[in-house]
Amino acid sequence: MKKIRLIKIIVTAAFVAALVLIFSQDQAQTRNQVETISRDQVSKAIQALSAMVTDQNFQTFGLTSKDQLRSLKAGKQYNKFMIGLDDIKKYTAGQDVQAIVKPLAAIEVPLVDQSGKIQTAIEFVKNKDKWEASGFGLSSDLAAVRNEQANRADTSRSSVSLIRIPALRTRFIGVSSSTGLNFIVLENNESLGFRQGATIAAKDAILKLVNVAKLYNGLPD
């Protein structure tokens, strides 16, 4: 009887361990899951934008003329993510950066010209599990991407994202590769050795930010 009970205990423990493993894998997969806005939603949002643009305000939307909007099409969608200050403070060498990258309920859809260059954009946010158009015009994030787009083809690849560190006012384009997550630097930062347009392994970039995060006092520069 004792032998049978021992076998049952071992089997139960193995089953529980398997469930924990499956749950952990599911959590990791859904944590940074990429979502997309449907073509129909994008089309309706473009129609809404078209109704807003006039001969007097087209420049505020990043357009060169009111009629330019007619020639633009939806480009690659940028899911937005963030990395919190506390997570950077606790980051240690060898840790998986993906574990501290948190999804934001926001997707920005650039509108591009025939050459694929970003001209303006529409931002969607998730409200009660539904995506809604919330912002029209080129955001500072997409403006930074557009500045870098002229120099790099990989900013328009399907496996890129926008990753922001709000507390440190730093942002990157995240590019997935066979060797892991890489960051494309969007702004120069001499103190950190970040050069606009440079590609750096995400783990190395975060390590550079650890000391800065620990010294951050929440006050403006």
PAGU-84160 format. One record per residue: residue number from 1; x, z, y of N, C-alpha, C in turn; chain; residue in one letter. Coordinates in nm, 2 decimals, m for minus. Each point is the difference from the previous one (the first is absolute). Layout:
! residues N
   resi     n.px     n.pz     n.py    ca.px    ca.pz    ca.py     c.px     c.pz     c.py   chain   resn
    NUM        X        Z        Y        X        Z        Y        X        Z        Y       A      a
...
***
This chain:
! residues 221
   resi     n.px     n.pz     n.py    ca.px    ca.pz    ca.py     c.px     c.pz     c.py   chain   resn
      1     0.08     0.00    m0.12    m0.08     0.00     0.12     0.08     0.00     0.13       A      m
      2     0.11     0.08     0.00     0.09     0.01     0.11     0.06    m0.14     0.03       A      k
      3     0.04    m0.07    m0.11     0.06    m0.13     0.01    m0.10    m0.10     0.07       A      k
      4    m0.12     0.01    m0.04    m0.11    m0.09     0.05    m0.02     0.03     0.15       A      i
      5    m0.01     0.13     0.03    m0.01     0.04     0.14     0.11    m0.05     0.09       A      r
      6     0.12     0.01    m0.06     0.12    m0.05     0.08    m0.01    m0.14     0.02       A      l
      7    m0.04    m0.08    m0.10    m0.01    m0.15     0.02    m0.11    m0.03     0.10       A      i
      8    m0.11     0.08     0.00    m0.10    m0.03     0.10     0.05     0.03     0.14       A      k
      9     0.07     0.11     0.01     0.06     0.03     0.14     0.09    m0.11     0.05       A      i
     10     0.09    m0.05    m0.09     0.09    m0.10     0.03    m0.07    m0.13     0.04       A      i
     11    m0.10    m0.04    m0.07    m0.08    m0.12     0.03    m0.07     0.02     0.13       A      v
     12    m0.06     0.12     0.02    m0.07     0.02     0.13     0.09     0.00     0.12       A      t
     13     0.12     0.06    m0.02     0.10    m0.01     0.11     0.05    m0.14     0.03       A      a
     14     0.01    m0.08    m0.11     0.05    m0.14     0.02    m0.11    m0.07     0.07       A      a
     15    m0.13     0.02    m0.03    m0.11    m0.07     0.06    m0.01     0.04     0.15       A      f
     16     0.01     0.12     0.03     0.00     0.05     0.14     0.11    m0.06     0.08       A      v
     17     0.12    m0.01    m0.06     0.12    m0.05     0.07    m0.02    m0.15     0.03       A      a
     18    m0.06    m0.07    m0.10    m0.03    m0.14     0.02    m0.10    m0.03     0.11       A      a
     19    m0.10     0.09     0.01    m0.10    m0.01     0.11     0.07     0.02     0.13       A      l
     20     0.08     0.10     0.01     0.08     0.03     0.13     0.08    m0.12     0.04       A      v
     21     0.07    m0.06    m0.10     0.08    m0.12     0.03    m0.08    m0.11     0.05       A      l
     22    m0.11    m0.03    m0.07    m0.09    m0.11     0.05    m0.05     0.03     0.14       A      i
     23    m0.05     0.12     0.02    m0.05     0.04     0.14     0.11    m0.02     0.10       A      f
     24     0.12     0.04    m0.03     0.11    m0.01     0.10     0.03    m0.15     0.03       A      s
     25     0.00    m0.08    m0.11     0.02    m0.14     0.02    m0.10    m0.07     0.09       A      q
     26    m0.13     0.04    m0.03    m0.11    m0.05     0.08     0.01     0.04     0.14       A      d
     27     0.04     0.12     0.03     0.01     0.05     0.13     0.11    m0.08     0.08       A      q
     28     0.11    m0.02    m0.07     0.12    m0.08     0.06    m0.04    m0.14     0.03       A      a
     29    m0.09    m0.06    m0.09    m0.04    m0.14     0.02    m0.09    m0.01     0.12       A      q
     30    m0.10     0.10     0.01    m0.10    m0.01     0.11     0.06     0.04     0.13       A      t
     31     0.11     0.08     0.00     0.05     0.06     0.12     0.03    m0.11     0.11       A      r
     32     0.07    m0.10    m0.04     0.04    m0.11     0.09    m0.07    m0.13    m0.04       A      n
     33    m0.12     0.01    m0.05    m0.07    m0.12    m0.03    m0.03    m0.09     0.12       A      q
     34     0.03    m0.13    m0.02    m0.02    m0.09     0.11    m0.14    m0.05     0.00       A      v
     35    m0.07     0.00     0.11    m0.14    m0.05     0.01     0.00    m0.12     0.09       A      e
     36    m0.10    m0.08    m0.01    m0.02    m0.12     0.08    m0.14    m0.01     0.07       A      t
     37     0.00    m0.07     0.11    m0.13    m0.02     0.06    m0.05    m0.14    m0.04       A      i
     38    m0.13    m0.01    m0.04    m0.05    m0.12    m0.05     0.00    m0.11     0.11       A      s
     39     0.00    m0.12    m0.05     0.00    m0.12     0.09    m0.13     0.00     0.09       A      r
     40    m0.11     0.04    m0.06    m0.13     0.01     0.08     0.01     0.10     0.11       A      d
     41     0.06     0.11    m0.03     0.02     0.11     0.11     0.09    m0.05     0.11       A      q
     42     0.11    m0.07    m0.04     0.10    m0.05     0.10    m0.07    m0.10     0.08       A      v
     43    m0.07    m0.09    m0.06    m0.07    m0.11     0.07    m0.10     0.05     0.10       A      s
     44    m0.08     0.11    m0.04    m0.09     0.06     0.10     0.07     0.07     0.11       A      k
     45     0.11     0.06    m0.03     0.08     0.07     0.11     0.06    m0.11     0.10       A      a
     46     0.04    m0.11    m0.05     0.05    m0.11     0.08    m0.11    m0.05     0.09       A      i
     47    m0.12    m0.01    m0.05    m0.11    m0.04     0.08    m0.03     0.10     0.11       A      q
     48     0.01     0.13    m0.03    m0.02     0.10     0.10     0.11     0.00     0.10       A      a
     49     0.12    m0.03    m0.04     0.11    m0.01     0.10    m0.02    m0.12     0.09       A      l
     50    m0.05    m0.11    m0.06    m0.02    m0.12     0.08    m0.10     0.03     0.11       A      s
     51    m0.10     0.08    m0.03    m0.11     0.03     0.10     0.06     0.09     0.11       A      a
     52     0.11     0.07    m0.02     0.06     0.09     0.10     0.09    m0.08     0.09       A      m
     53     0.06    m0.10    m0.05     0.11    m0.07     0.08    m0.06    m0.09     0.10       A      v
     54     0.05     0.01     0.13    m0.05    m0.08     0.11     0.12    m0.06     0.07       A      t
     55    m0.02    m0.09     0.09     0.11    m0.06     0.08     0.07     0.10     0.09       A      d
     56    m0.06     0.12     0.02     0.06     0.10     0.08     0.08     0.10    m0.08       A      q
     57    m0.04     0.02    m0.13     0.07     0.11    m0.07     0.08    m0.04    m0.12       A      n
     58     0.02    m0.13    m0.03     0.06    m0.05    m0.12     0.14     0.06    m0.02       A      f
     59     0.07     0.02     0.11     0.14     0.05    m0.01     0.01     0.15    m0.05       A      q
     60    m0.11     0.07     0.03     0.00     0.14    m0.05    m0.01     0.00    m0.16       A      t
     61    m0.04    m0.10    m0.06    m0.01    m0.01    m0.14     0.13    m0.07    m0.06       A      f
     62     0.09    m0.03     0.08     0.13    m0.06    m0.04    m0.01    m0.15    m0.02       A      g
     63    m0.11    m0.06     0.06    m0.02    m0.15    m0.02     0.05    m0.07     0.12       A      l
     64     0.04    m0.13    m0.02     0.04    m0.08     0.11    m0.11    m0.07     0.08       A      t
     65    m0.12     0.00    m0.06    m0.12    m0.06     0.06    m0.12     0.04    m0.08       A      s
     66    m0.11    m0.01     0.06    m0.13     0.03    m0.07    m0.02    m0.09    m0.12       A      k
     67     0.04    m0.12     0.01    m0.02    m0.10    m0.11     0.10     0.02    m0.12       A      d
     68     0.11     0.07     0.03     0.10     0.01    m0.11    m0.06     0.06    m0.12       A      q
     69    m0.09     0.10     0.01    m0.06     0.07    m0.11    m0.05    m0.10    m0.10       A      l
     70    m0.06    m0.11     0.04    m0.06    m0.09    m0.09     0.10    m0.06    m0.10       A      r
     71     0.13    m0.01     0.03     0.10    m0.06    m0.08     0.07     0.10    m0.09       A      s
     72    m0.03     0.13     0.01     0.07     0.10    m0.07    m0.07     0.03    m0.13       A      l
     73     0.07     0.05    m0.10    m0.06     0.04    m0.13     0.06     0.14    m0.04       A      k
     74    m0.07     0.06    m0.09     0.04     0.13    m0.05     0.13    m0.01    m0.08       A      a
     75     0.10     0.09     0.03     0.12     0.00    m0.07     0.01     0.11    m0.10       A      g
     76     0.12     0.03    m0.04     0.02     0.11    m0.10    m0.04     0.13     0.05       A      k
     77    m0.08     0.08    m0.08    m0.05     0.13     0.04     0.11     0.11    m0.01       A      q
     78     0.00     0.08     0.10     0.10     0.11     0.00    m0.07     0.13    m0.03       A      y
     79     0.02     0.06    m0.12    m0.05     0.14    m0.02     0.09     0.09     0.08       A      n
     80    m0.06     0.10     0.05     0.08     0.10     0.08     0.02     0.13    m0.08       A      k
     81     0.13     0.05     0.01     0.03     0.12    m0.06     0.08     0.09     0.10       A      f
     82     0.01     0.13    m0.04     0.08     0.09     0.09     0.08     0.10    m0.09       A      m
     83     0.10     0.05     0.06     0.08     0.11    m0.06     0.00     0.12     0.09       A      i
     84    m0.04     0.11    m0.05    m0.02     0.12     0.09     0.14     0.07     0.02       A      g
     85     0.00     0.07     0.11     0.12     0.07     0.04     0.05     0.10    m0.10       A      l
     86    m0.10     0.08    m0.05     0.04     0.10    m0.10     0.06    m0.06    m0.13       A      d
     87    m0.06    m0.11    m0.04     0.06    m0.07    m0.12     0.14    m0.05     0.02       A      d
     88     0.03    m0.04     0.13     0.14    m0.04     0.03     0.09     0.12    m0.01       A      i
     89    m0.04     0.11     0.06     0.08     0.12     0.01     0.04     0.04    m0.15       A      k
     90    m0.10    m0.01    m0.09     0.03     0.04    m0.14     0.06    m0.10    m0.09       A      k
     91     0.02    m0.12     0.06     0.05    m0.11    m0.09     0.15     0.03    m0.04       A      y
     92     0.03    m0.03    m0.12     0.13     0.02    m0.06     0.05    m0.13    m0.06       A      t
     93     0.13    m0.02     0.00     0.06    m0.12    m0.06    m0.05    m0.02    m0.14       A      a
     94    m0.03    m0.12    m0.04    m0.05    m0.03    m0.13    m0.15     0.01    m0.02       A      g
     95    m0.07     0.06     0.10    m0.14     0.01    m0.01    m0.07    m0.14     0.02       A      q
     96    m0.11    m0.03    m0.07    m0.07    m0.12     0.02    m0.07    m0.01     0.13       A      d
     97     0.04    m0.09     0.09    m0.06    m0.01     0.13    m0.15    m0.03    m0.01       A      v
     98    m0.04    m0.08    m0.10    m0.14    m0.03    m0.02    m0.09     0.12    m0.01       A      q
     99     0.06     0.11    m0.04    m0.08     0.12    m0.02    m0.04     0.07     0.13       A      a
    100     0.07    m0.04     0.11    m0.03     0.06     0.13    m0.07    m0.10     0.09       A      i
    101    m0.01    m0.12    m0.04    m0.07    m0.10     0.08    m0.15     0.01    m0.03       A      v
    102    m0.08     0.03     0.11    m0.14     0.02    m0.02    m0.08    m0.11     0.07       A      k
    103    m0.10    m0.05    m0.07    m0.09    m0.11     0.06    m0.08     0.05     0.11       A      p
    104    m0.02    m0.08     0.10    m0.09     0.02     0.11    m0.12    m0.08    m0.03       A      l
    105    m0.12     0.04     0.05    m0.12    m0.08    m0.02    m0.01    m0.11     0.11       A      a
    106     0.11    m0.08     0.00     0.00    m0.10     0.10     0.08    m0.13    m0.05       A      a
    107    m0.06    m0.11     0.03     0.06    m0.13    m0.04     0.00    m0.09     0.13       A      i
    108     0.11    m0.06     0.03     0.01    m0.09     0.11     0.01    m0.15    m0.05       A      e
    109    m0.09    m0.08     0.05     0.00    m0.14    m0.04     0.04    m0.09     0.11       A      v
    110     0.12    m0.05     0.00     0.05    m0.09     0.11    m0.07    m0.13     0.00       A      p
    111    m0.01    m0.06     0.11    m0.05    m0.14     0.01     0.12    m0.08     0.04       A      l
    112     0.02    m0.10    m0.08     0.13    m0.08     0.02    m0.03    m0.15     0.04       A      v
    113     0.10    m0.06     0.06    m0.02    m0.14     0.03     0.05    m0.09    m0.12       A      d
    114     0.00    m0.13     0.02     0.03    m0.09    m0.11     0.14     0.02    m0.06       A      q
    115     0.09     0.06     0.08     0.14     0.02    m0.05     0.01     0.14    m0.07       A      s
    116    m0.11     0.08     0.00     0.00     0.13    m0.06     0.04     0.11     0.09       A      g
    117     0.02    m0.03     0.13     0.04     0.10     0.09    m0.12     0.09     0.05       A      k
    118     0.02     0.13     0.00    m0.10     0.09     0.05    m0.04    m0.02     0.14       A      i
    119    m0.13    m0.01     0.04    m0.04    m0.02     0.13    m0.08     0.12     0.05       A      q
    120    m0.09     0.05    m0.08    m0.08     0.11     0.03    m0.04     0.06    m0.13       A      t
    121    m0.09     0.11     0.00    m0.03     0.06    m0.13    m0.13     0.08     0.01       A      a
    122    m0.06     0.04    m0.11    m0.12     0.08    m0.01     0.04     0.12    m0.09       A      i
    123    m0.03     0.12     0.04     0.02     0.11    m0.08    m0.13     0.05    m0.06       A      e
    124     0.01     0.03    m0.13    m0.12     0.06    m0.07     0.03     0.14    m0.05       A      f
    125    m0.10     0.09     0.01     0.02     0.13    m0.04    m0.11     0.03    m0.11       A      v
    126     0.02     0.09    m0.08    m0.10     0.04    m0.11    m0.08     0.11     0.06       A      k
    127    m0.13    m0.02     0.00    m0.10     0.10     0.04    m0.10     0.02    m0.11       A      n
    128     0.00     0.12    m0.06    m0.09     0.03    m0.11     0.01    m0.11    m0.11       A      k
    129     0.12    m0.02    m0.04     0.03    m0.10    m0.11    m0.03    m0.14     0.03       A      d
    130    m0.02    m0.03     0.13    m0.03    m0.14     0.04     0.10    m0.04     0.11       A      k
    131     0.05    m0.12    m0.01     0.10    m0.05     0.10    m0.08    m0.06     0.11       A      w
    132     0.04     0.04     0.12    m0.06    m0.05     0.13     0.11    m0.05     0.10       A      e
    133    m0.03    m0.10     0.07     0.09    m0.05     0.10    m0.01     0.10     0.12       A      a
    134     0.12     0.05     0.04     0.00     0.11     0.10     0.09    m0.03     0.12       A      s
    135     0.09    m0.10    m0.01     0.09    m0.03     0.11     0.02    m0.15     0.00       A      g
    136     0.00    m0.06     0.12     0.02    m0.14     0.02     0.12    m0.02     0.10       A      f
    137     0.09    m0.09    m0.04     0.12    m0.02     0.08     0.12     0.04    m0.07       A      g
    138     0.12    m0.03     0.05     0.13     0.02    m0.06     0.04     0.15     0.02       A      l
    139     0.01     0.08    m0.11     0.04     0.14     0.02     0.15     0.00     0.02       A      s
    140     0.05     0.12     0.04     0.15     0.01     0.01     0.07    m0.02    m0.13       A      s
    141    m0.06     0.04    m0.11     0.06    m0.02    m0.13     0.01    m0.15    m0.04       A      d
    142    m0.10    m0.08     0.02     0.00    m0.14    m0.03     0.09    m0.07     0.11       A      l
    143     0.01     0.05     0.12     0.08    m0.06     0.10     0.15     0.01    m0.05       A      a
    144     0.03     0.12    m0.05     0.14     0.02    m0.05     0.03    m0.09    m0.12       A      a
    145    m0.10    m0.02    m0.09     0.01    m0.09    m0.11     0.02    m0.14     0.05       A      v
    146    m0.08    m0.04     0.10     0.02    m0.14     0.05     0.13    m0.03     0.06       A      r
    147     0.06     0.10     0.07     0.13    m0.01     0.05     0.11    m0.02    m0.11       A      n
    148    m0.03     0.06    m0.11     0.10    m0.01    m0.11    m0.03    m0.13    m0.09       A      e
    149    m0.12    m0.04     0.01    m0.05    m0.11    m0.09     0.08    m0.13     0.02       A      q
    150     0.05    m0.02     0.13     0.07    m0.13     0.03     0.14     0.00    m0.07       A      a
    151     0.05     0.12    m0.04     0.13     0.00    m0.06     0.00     0.02    m0.15       A      n
    152    m0.12     0.04    m0.06     0.00     0.03    m0.14    m0.12    m0.06    m0.07       A      r
    153     0.02    m0.07    m0.11    m0.12    m0.06    m0.07    m0.07     0.11    m0.08       A      a
    154     0.07     0.11    m0.04    m0.06     0.09    m0.09    m0.10     0.10     0.06       A      d
    155    m0.02    m0.01     0.14    m0.10     0.08     0.06    m0.14    m0.05    m0.03       A      t
    156    m0.01    m0.12    m0.06    m0.13    m0.06    m0.03    m0.02     0.00    m0.15       A      s
    157     0.08     0.06    m0.08    m0.01     0.00    m0.14    m0.12     0.09    m0.04       A      r
    158    m0.05    m0.02    m0.12    m0.12     0.08    m0.04     0.02     0.14    m0.03       A      s
    159     0.13     0.04    m0.02     0.03     0.14    m0.04     0.06     0.08     0.11       A      s
    160    m0.05    m0.02     0.13     0.05     0.07     0.11    m0.12     0.09     0.05       A      v
    161     0.04     0.11     0.08    m0.09     0.09     0.06     0.06     0.05     0.13       A      s
    162    m0.09     0.07     0.07     0.05     0.07     0.12     0.01     0.15    m0.02       A      l
    163     0.12     0.05     0.02     0.02     0.14    m0.03     0.04     0.07     0.13       A      i
    164    m0.08     0.10     0.04     0.03     0.07     0.13     0.03     0.15    m0.03       A      r
    165     0.09     0.05     0.09     0.03     0.14     0.00    m0.04     0.05     0.14       A      i
    166    m0.12     0.03     0.02    m0.06     0.03     0.14     0.08     0.10     0.08       A      p
    167     0.04     0.11    m0.07     0.06     0.11     0.07     0.13    m0.04     0.06       A      a
    168     0.07    m0.09    m0.06     0.13    m0.05     0.04     0.00    m0.13     0.07       A      l
    169    m0.13    m0.05     0.02    m0.02    m0.13     0.07     0.09    m0.11    m0.06       A      r
    170     0.00    m0.01    m0.13     0.08    m0.09    m0.08    m0.09    m0.08    m0.09       A      t
    171     0.03    m0.13    m0.02    m0.08    m0.08    m0.09     0.08    m0.11    m0.06       A      r
    172    m0.04    m0.03    m0.12     0.08    m0.10    m0.08    m0.10    m0.10    m0.06       A      f
    173     0.05    m0.11    m0.05    m0.07    m0.09    m0.09     0.05     0.04    m0.14       A      i
    174    m0.09     0.04    m0.09     0.04     0.03    m0.13     0.00    m0.12    m0.09       A      g
    175     0.10    m0.03    m0.07     0.01    m0.11    m0.09     0.04     0.04    m0.14       A      v
    176    m0.09    m0.02    m0.09     0.03     0.03    m0.14     0.09    m0.10    m0.07       A      s
    177     0.10     0.05    m0.08     0.09    m0.09    m0.07     0.03     0.06    m0.14       A      s
    178     0.07    m0.08    m0.08     0.03     0.05    m0.13     0.09     0.12     0.00       A      s
    179     0.07     0.03     0.11     0.09     0.11     0.01    m0.07     0.12     0.07       A      t
    180    m0.13    m0.01     0.04    m0.07     0.11     0.06    m0.05    m0.04     0.14       A      g
    181    m0.04     0.10     0.07    m0.06    m0.03     0.13     0.11    m0.01     0.11       A      l
    182    m0.01    m0.10     0.08     0.09    m0.02     0.11    m0.08     0.00     0.13       A      n
    183     0.07     0.04     0.11    m0.06     0.00     0.13     0.07    m0.11     0.09       A      f
    184    m0.08    m0.07     0.08     0.05    m0.09     0.10    m0.02     0.07     0.13       A      i
    185     0.11     0.03     0.07     0.00     0.07     0.13    m0.07    m0.08     0.11       A      v
    186    m0.10     0.07     0.07    m0.07    m0.08     0.10     0.05     0.04     0.14       A      l
    187     0.08     0.10     0.02     0.05     0.04     0.13     0.14     0.05    m0.01       A      e
    188     0.08    m0.03     0.10     0.14     0.05     0.00     0.00     0.16     0.02       A      n
    189     0.09     0.07    m0.07     0.02     0.14     0.02     0.14     0.03    m0.02       A      n
    190     0.08     0.00     0.10     0.15     0.01    m0.01     0.04     0.14    m0.06       A      e
    191    m0.08     0.10     0.03     0.04     0.14    m0.05    m0.01     0.01    m0.15       A      s
    192    m0.10    m0.08    m0.05    m0.02     0.00    m0.15     0.07    m0.12    m0.07       A      l
    193     0.06    m0.09     0.08     0.06    m0.12    m0.06    m0.10    m0.10    m0.05       A      g
    194    m0.12     0.00     0.06    m0.10    m0.10    m0.04     0.01    m0.12     0.10       A      f
    195     0.02    m0.12    m0.06     0.01    m0.12     0.08    m0.12    m0.09    m0.03       A      r
    196    m0.07    m0.04     0.11    m0.12    m0.08    m0.02     0.03    m0.12    m0.09       A      q
    197    m0.09    m0.02    m0.10     0.02    m0.11    m0.09     0.08     0.03    m0.12       A      g
    198     0.07     0.11    m0.01     0.08     0.04    m0.11    m0.09     0.04    m0.12       A      a
    199     0.05    m0.02    m0.12    m0.07     0.05    m0.12     0.08     0.12    m0.05       A      t
    200    m0.07     0.10    m0.03     0.06     0.12    m0.05    m0.08     0.06    m0.11       A      i
    201     0.07     0.05    m0.11    m0.08     0.06    m0.11    m0.08     0.12     0.06       A      a
    202    m0.13     0.01    m0.04    m0.09     0.10     0.06     0.06     0.14    m0.02       A      a
    203     0.06     0.03    m0.12     0.06     0.13    m0.02     0.11     0.03     0.10       A      k
    204     0.08    m0.10     0.04     0.11     0.03     0.09    m0.06     0.02     0.14       A      d
    205    m0.10    m0.08     0.03    m0.06     0.02     0.14    m0.06     0.14     0.01       A      a
    206    m0.07     0.05    m0.10    m0.06     0.13     0.01     0.11     0.11     0.01       A      i
    207     0.10    m0.02    m0.08     0.11     0.10     0.01     0.06     0.01     0.14       A      l
    208     0.01    m0.12     0.07     0.04     0.00     0.14    m0.09     0.08     0.09       A      k
    209    m0.13     0.01    m0.04    m0.10     0.06     0.09    m0.02     0.15    m0.03       A      l
    210     0.06     0.05    m0.11    m0.02     0.14    m0.04     0.04     0.09     0.11       A      v
    211     0.12    m0.01     0.05     0.05     0.09     0.10    m0.08    m0.01     0.13       A      n
    212    m0.03    m0.12     0.04    m0.08    m0.02     0.12    m0.14     0.07    m0.02       A      v
    213    m0.06    m0.01    m0.11    m0.13     0.06    m0.03     0.02     0.16     0.01       A      a
    214     0.10     0.05    m0.05     0.02     0.15     0.00     0.03     0.05     0.14       A      k
    215     0.05    m0.09     0.09     0.03     0.05     0.14    m0.12    m0.03     0.09       A      l
    216    m0.10    m0.07    m0.05    m0.12    m0.04     0.08    m0.08     0.12     0.05       A      y
    217    m0.02     0.01     0.13    m0.08     0.12     0.05    m0.14    m0.04     0.05       A      n
    218    m0.04    m0.12    m0.02    m0.13    m0.04     0.04    m0.02    m0.04     0.14       A      g
    219     0.11     0.02     0.08     0.00    m0.04     0.14     0.04    m0.14     0.03       A      l
    220    m0.05    m0.06     0.10     0.04    m0.14     0.03     0.15    m0.01     0.04       A      p
    221     0.06    m0.12    m0.02     0.14    m0.01     0.04     0.02     0.01     0.15       A      d
***
